[in-house]
Amino acid sequence: MLPGSVRLSLSAFAEMVKHNNVIPNSHFHKKWQRRVKTWFDQPAKKVARRQHRKELVAKAAPRPVGYLRPVVHCQTQRYNMRVRAGRGFTLAELKAAGVARNDARSIGIAVDFRRRNKSQEALDANVARLRTYLDKVVWNEKKPTGSIDVAGKAVVTSVSRAFPVVATRPAAEFVTITDAMGKSSSRKGFAYKATRELHNQPILAGIRISKAREE
């Protein structure tokens, strides 16, 4: 028979520990000092990386820094009206612009083998972007020395600044309203009915063709 105080402590312990958990048995006697990683050289590494980037730019001069990126639309229905810089041009876009897939990266053009074109408008826009880039590229057989000036303009140092991604909105089309349109639009629900008819035309095309054949 245990004393009352002992029984009380055991019951409190039983209420405290619930479920089938592992009894805490942490090991704090490891030599953790040997495994500590410090970041005291982070400011010096930052300066070293910056200096290394400057050396790479100076070594590649007058070649601009970065790659030419395509103009792509953002994902999902909420943001698909926005445009941004994509990962790279598709093989179809390179072929339409007359650029070899193996030589694209050597002349500063990014390539994305996974992306596919889903609209002719986007393909044409990126092909025009490639052709504009190819027209402005200056081919140098030997690395020149000193300052470079082409047609009175200094050579750019960044492709993204020279060819920014800018959203273009289509121009508004104006239609002259006729008397027939004015009379029909005065009816209640005409706009909704007209849009539904245009929406149902491709859906009901097959059914209407089959009915016409039976008649």
C-alpha positions, 0 to 999 in steps of 0.5 A: 500500500503506497502512501497518499502523497505517492499515489497523488504524484503517480496519478498526476504523472499519468494525467500528464503523459498521454498516448504511447509517446517515447520517454524523453531521453535526450543525449547532451554529451555529444561534442557539438563544438566540432559540428558548429557552422559559422557564417563570420565570413559572409560579408567578405564572401559578398564582396568576393562574389561582387568582384568576381561578377565584375571580372566576368563582365570585363572578360566577356565585354563587349558582350552584354550580360544575360540572355534574351528572354521571351514574352510569356503570359502568367498562369491561371485565369486570374493573371493570364492578362499579364506578361512577364519574361519567360525561361527561354524560346521554344524550338518552334519560335527559333525555327521560325526566326531562322536560329539554329537550336544549338547556336542560340545560346552562343549568341545570347538567346535563351532556349526552353525545350519544355515550353510549347506554343498554344497561340499563334499570336504569342508565337508571332510576337516572340518571333518578331522579338527574336528578329529585332534582336538579331538585327541589332546584334553586332558581330565582332570577330576579334575582341576590340579594345577601348570604348565601343560605339556603334552607329552613335550609340553606346553598346548596352551592357544588359539584354534585359534593359535593351529589350524589356518586356512591355505589355501591349494592349490591342487597339479599340475597334469602333463600330458604326451603330445601324438602325437595325442594331439600335432596334434590336438592342432596345429589346430586353436581354438582347446583349445576353442572348447575342453572347449566348448564341455566339457561345453556343455556335461551335458547341451546337455545330455538329448537332445542327449539321447532322439535323440538316443532313437528315432533312 
